[in-house]
Amino acid sequence: MRGIPSLITDIRKKVFTEVARMAYEGGDYQKAEDLPYIIVPGDQPLHRESVFLERAIAGERVRLAMGLSIRPVQTRSLMTEGMDAAAVAEQYYEPPLINIIPYACHACPTNQYRVTESCQNCLAASCQKVCPKGAVSFVNGKSMIDQDKCIKCGKCAKACSYNAIIHLQRPCQAACGMDAIGSDANGKAVIDQDKCVSCGQCLVSCPFGAIVDKGQIYQVVRSIMEGEKVIAIVAPAFIGQFGKHSTPGKFIAAMKQLGFERIVEVAVGADMCTIEEAKDFIEKVPGEQPYMATSCCPAWHSMIYKLFPGEAKNISMTLTPMVFTARLMKKKYPGCKVVFVGPCAAKKLEAIREDIRSDVDFVLTFEELQGMFEAKNIDFETIEPMYDLNEGTAAGRGFAVAGGVAKAVADLASEMNADMKINTARAEGLRECRKLMTLAKAGKYNGYLLEGMACPGGCVAGAGTLLPVDLAANVVCRYQKETDRVSPMDSAYRDTGKSLD
């Protein structure tokens, strides 16, 4: 659904916009009680059975956008409950990061085969003949599947000449590569937080908008309004996310109007990461470890620790591009606040780690940043451009697209050691990442550099993006060509990485 405008994306934008506007207009969080009526105006529901239900859901969305937890439905509490603690310029997330609003969940069917109206009551009755459990029979001239007997093998669907049998899966469950989503007693989706790695793929797959991540929009704006020097470090996937008029120069101008002190591209940190990972690979593989897994995707990183703890020693210990860039800013501008702006929900989880939280103060997704632009009425078509971002290399910018990390590291390792042949393997989506790690554990990728991306397509497919994945990838590829710095060794910060560890 990513990149397709819908009522869900409209509501999310309204929530982010109104929370940002409230923060810019003085930060009186008591006004939050009015926001559900602004987000859901009038007296008629837009798509649910009741306007009151829609406002209740909008209220929980507002709370989550401010980093607060969902309120229990069985007890009475104000929407502003706990906001006094969250309505400050510095506030960390309280887990869980990814949440399901129970009364927004549709209780979708899970893993069922169903016969549609396309059934022709044919003489062959192939669907019945191939069923190993006798679960398919004719009822009123149509095939019917007895769900109590069905074992979900799918043979009936394959045998039907009219494609009249469909496989229904709960979209959020199908999208979760960690198998972290189950059902409660009422059929509503629930997340097993012990399995979840906060990739956010369930969030963008739910057709009812019931899954929401927590945010820090309010806290970022209050930090700016209270006079903090707030620096935005921006992931390379930003290019084109805010419309065809959002050139880098106009993006810089828009960010300045939001109040950011300066804007730096995280491609700078990606270049530092590339250099350190290339050195590590040359020094450690295969002598000290059989293979090396890249460190950049936090959800991939968490997946390995949860499911393949014995293989965690083979993950590169190099800092991620976000952390490299954040530490560089903290070193250059003591006392500043750093906001990572990117496509990724999992980065929010990475940023609250005890060893990271002093480096990265806030995380915003592109979708949340769009709400801030809306709150300030910024029009990319008319805004005058400022300077361009020009410190990142083509290799660093390529981190945004699946395969870009492995390519950058392998190319540089070959550049550093011409006699060394670098074999790479990569996977997109956590189910494929799990297969990759299973083979790596079995010794099938000894000597390899492995890249895993939780989101199919790479960072451009993150849960906080605004563009269709293919379009976003094409725009990033064009952006790579706009810089004359190709190799990470062309970076002004090529020797900076180790000093920031």
N, C-alpha and C positions, 0 to 999 in steps of 0.2 A: 504493500500500500504506500510505501515511501515515495514521495514526490507526486502523489495524486491528491489534489485538494479535496477535502471532505469536511463534513460537519465536525468530525473528530479534530482535524487539524485547525479548523476555525476556532473551536472551543479552547483548545490548548493555547492558541495564539492570544485569545482574549484574556485567558487567565494570566499568562506571562505579562501581557501588556498592562493589565490593571494592577497587578502586584508591583510592577516597575513604576507605574504612574503614582501609586500610593507612596512609594519610597521617595520619588523625586519631589513630590508635593509636600514634604515635611515629615513623612514617616510616621504619621499617626495610625498605628496599626489597628486602632479601634474601628477605623473605617472599613476594615476587612469584613465586618458584618454586612456591609452594603454590597460587597462585590458580587455575590451570587445573583443579586437582582439586576446588576449591570450586565453580567455575563449572560444571564437568562432573563431577558426583559419580557414584559407583557403578561398576559394571563393564560396563554395557550402553550402547551408543550411543543417542542420542536420535533422530537422523535420518540420520546418515552410516553408512558401512559399518564404521567402527571407532571405538571410544571414544578410541583413541590419536590418531587423526586429529582428532577433535573437540577434544581437549586441545591438540594442536599449534596448531590455529587459534585457540583461546581464548588461548593464550600470546602469539601475535602480536597479538591484539586488546589484550591488556594492555599490551604494549610500545607500540603505537600510541596508546593512551589516555594514556600517559605522555610522548608526543611523540617516541618513538624510531622508528627505521626497521625495516622487516621484515628479518629475517635471511635470508641466502642459504641455500637448502636443500642445496646441495652441499658445505657445510663445517660442521663441528661447532662449536657455540657455546652457551654458557649463555643461558637466557632473560634473565638479568640483565646480559648483555653491554652495556656502555655506560651502565648505569643510574646509575653513580656520577656521571656528568656531568649527567644529566637530573634526578637526585633532589635538586634545589636549589630554593630559593624563587623563583629568577628564571631562566627558561629559554625561549629563543625556539625556534620551530619550525625544524626542518631540512627543507627541501623534499625531496620533494614532499609536499604536504598530503594529497591524495587518493591512496589506495593500493589495489591489488588483491592480496589474498592468493592466490597462484597455485593452491595446492592446495585452496582453498575454491571456486574457480571451476568451474562445471559445464560449461564449454565449450559454451554454448548455440548452437543453429544460428543462422546469420546470414542474413537476407533470403532465405527459401525459401518457395515455394508447395508445399503438400502436400495430397494427397487423403486425406480421412478415411473412417471406416467408414460415413458417411452417404451415400456414393456408391450410386446405385440402378441403375447399369448401364443407363441409359435409352437409348431408341432415338435420341433427338435427338443425343446425343454432342456437344452444343454446345461443351464444353470443348476437344474435339479440333479441331472445325471452325475455331475462332477463333484457335488457336495459330499464330503466324506462323513458328514454327521446327519444327513437327511434334514437339514435345516430349511431347505427351500421347497415350497409347495405352491400349487395353484389355489388361490382364494378369489372367488368372484371374477374369474377370467384373467387374473394377473398373478404373476409370481409374487410370493411373499417370503421374507426371511424371518424365521423364529430366532430372535436375538438370544434367547436362553440356550439354544443349541449351537448357534454360530460360534466358530472358533477363530474367525477373522483371518482365514487363510487367503481369501481373495480369489479363489478358483472360479467362483460363479461369475464374478465381474469380468475375468479374462475370457470366459467361455461365451459370454453374451454377444451375439452378432450385432445387436443394436446399441451396445454401450448403455444399456438401460439400468445397470447397477452401478451405483457410485460409492466411493469410499469417503465417509465423513470422518474428519479428525478435528479435534479442538485446535484452532489455529495457534493459540499461544503454546499449547503442548507440543504441537508439531514443530514449532520454531525453536523450542528449547533443546539445545544440544547436550544439556546436562541432565535431562530427564528429571528436572526439579519441580515440575508442575503436576499436581494431582487434583483430586476433588474432595470436597467436604461432604458431610452427610446430606446436604441439599443439592449436590451436584455443582456447586460453585467452585471455581478454580482456586487453588491454594498453592503457595510457593514453599517448597522445602528450602529454607534459608541455608541449611548446612550444605546443600548441593549447589545453590545459586552462585554464579560468579558475576552477576550484575551486567551482563553484556547488553541487556535491553532488547534483545530480538523478540521477546514475547510482547514487549510494550508496543512495538511497531507492527505486530502481527494481529493484535486484538481488534476485531472489527467493531467492537462496542466501546472502545476507549476506556476499558475498566482497569487497565494496568498503567500505573503512573510512577515516575521516579521523583525523588526529592530534589529540591533546587536551592540555590543561594542568590537568586536575583535580588531580593530585598536587601540582603546583607552587602552585596557588592555596591548597590546604589547608595546605601547609607554610608559605606566607607568613603565613597567618592564625595558625597555631600558633606561629610564631616571633616573634609580637608586632607584626607590621606592621599599620598602620592601612589596612585593605583596604576600598575603597569599591566597591560594585556599582552600575554604571549599567545600567539594565534597559530593553530595547527594548519599545515599546508592545504588541508582539504577545504579551507574556507573559501577558496577562489570560486566565484560564480554562485555561491550558496544563496546570496541575497538578491538575485535577479541579474538580468543581462547588463544592467547599467552599473553594477557594483564592481567596478574596476578596483585594483589595489589602491590607487590614488584616492578614489572616492570613498573606499572603505576606511582609509586612514582618517579622512575628513569627518566621516560619520562617527567614528570611534572617539575622535576629539570632542565632538559635540556631546557625546554621552558623558564626557568628563574624564576619560582616561589620560593619564600623564604622557604615556608613550606606548607605542605598539611595536612589537617585535615578532618576527616569524619563528616558529618552533623548528623550522627547517635548519636553523643554526644549531640547535641541540641535536637534531637528527644527524648532522654532519659529524659532530663530536662523538655521537653514539656509533656511527659507522666506523670511525677511525679506531675507537677502543675495541669494538667487536672484531674488527679485522685483525688487530694485533693479537687479541685473545685467541682467535681461531688458529692463527699461524703458530702461536706458542704452545697451545694446549691440545690440539687435535692432530693426530690420535694419541700422542704421548701420555697426556695426563687424563684425558677423557675421550670416550669413543666418538662422540659427536658433540655439536654445540647447537642449542636452541636459542633463537633470538629472544630478547627480553622486552620488546616494545609494547606488545598488546597485553594489557593487564588481565583481561579475561582469560586469554590463553595461558598466561603465567599462573593464574589461580587454578585453572583447570588441571594443570600438571601437578600442582601441589596437593589438590584434593584427590585426584584419581591415580596419579603416578608418582607418589612421594619419593620413591626410590630413584626416580629419574631427575628430580629437581636439581641435583648437583650438576647436571649438564646444561642448565639454563645459564646464559651469559650473565655475569654479575654486573655488567655495565649498566649505568643509570639509563632511564628512558629519556627520549628527547624532551619531554615535558620537564623532567627534573633537572636535566642539564641546563636548559634555558632558564628555568626559574632560579637556579643557584647562580647562574651568571648574572642575572638581574639583581639579585640580593647582594652580590659582591660589588657590582658597579654602582648601585644606588642604595646604600645602607638605609634601612628604615622604611623602604617601600613595601607596598602590598602587591602581590602577584596574583593575577587571575589567568588561569588557563582557559582559553576559548577553543572548543573543538567539537568533534562530531560524536564523542564517545560518552556513554553513561558510566562505563566501568572506570573511567579516569576519576570520577567523583570518589569511588571507593579507594583507588590508589592514593589520592591526595590526603585521605584521613589517616593513612598509616603513620605511626608514631615517628618513623624516621623520615617522613616526607612532609608532614603538616607544617613544619616551620619554613619550608621552601615554597609550597604552593598554598596560598591563603584561601583561594576560591576556585571553583570550576563552573563554567557556563557552557552549555551546548549552543550550537548555532541557532537552534529553535528558540532557546531562551533569550539569546542575544537579539533575535528578531523582535521579540516582545519589547525589549528596551528601545529599539529603533522606532517601533510603533508608538511607544509612550512619549517619545520626544518628537514625533511627527517628522521623522527624517525621510526625505524623498531622494533616492539615489539618482533619479533621472535629472534632478535640478541642482543637486549639491555640487559645489566646485571641488575638483580633486586637489589633493596635496601631493606630497612626495610618495614615491613607490617604495615597497619593501624590496630590498636588493642585496641582503647579506646571505641568504640561503643559496645553496648550490642546487643544480638539477637533481643530483642524487638525493639530497635531503628532502626536497619537495616530493620526490617519488615515493617516500614512505607512506603517503596517503592512499596508495593503490596496492592491492594485493600483489605480492611478488616484489614490490619495490624495496623492501628492507633487505631481503636475501640478495637481490641483484646488486644493491649498493655495496653491501659488505663483501660479496664474492668478487665484484669488479675491483674493489680497492685491495683486497687480499692478493689478488693476482698482480695488481700493480706493484704491491710491496714485495712480492716474491714471485717473480716471473716463472719459476720452475714448478710452482705449486698449482696443481689442478684442483679447483674447488667444485665439488659436487653439491648441489642444493636440491631440497625437496620442500614443498610447501602444501599447506592445506587451508581452506577457507570454510568457515562454519565449524562450530565446536564438535559436531558429529564426525566430520572429516578429520578434525584435529585429533580426536580420540583414536581414530584409525591410524593416523600417522604415528602417534606416540606408542601405540601397541606394537607397530612394526619396529619402531626405534628401540623399544625395550627388548624386542626379540633379536636385536643385532642386525636388522636389515639395512640400517642407515649408518653404519659405522663409517667414520670419515666425512660425514655430511654436515652441512649447515642446514638446519631446519627452521622454517618460518611458519608460524601459526597465526592466523587471524580469526578471531571469533565471529566477525561479521563477513558474510559472503560478499566478496568484492573489496574487502579491506576497510580502512578507516572511512572512506567515502560512503560506506554503507552503514555507518554507525547509527545508533538509535536517536541521536540528536541532529541528524542532517535534514535538509529541506529539498534536495534535488533527487531525481531518479538516479539510481546508481550508475548506469552506463553513461549518462550525460555528465555526471560529476567526475567520473574517471577520465572522460575525454577532455574536460576543461582543465583538470590537473595536468594531463600530458601536455597540453598547450602551454600551461603556465611554466612547466619545466623548461621549455624551449626559449622562454623569455629572458633567461639569465645567461650571462656569458661565463658564469662559474659552473663548471661541469662536475669536477671531482671534489670530494670533501677536502682534499689536500689544497684546493684553491681557497678554502675558507680562511677568513681572518682569525678564526678561533681554532685552527688546526692543532695547536699545542696546548689548548686550554683544558681539555677534558679531564686529565688525571688530577689537575689541581682542584677540581670541583668534586671529586669523589669523597 
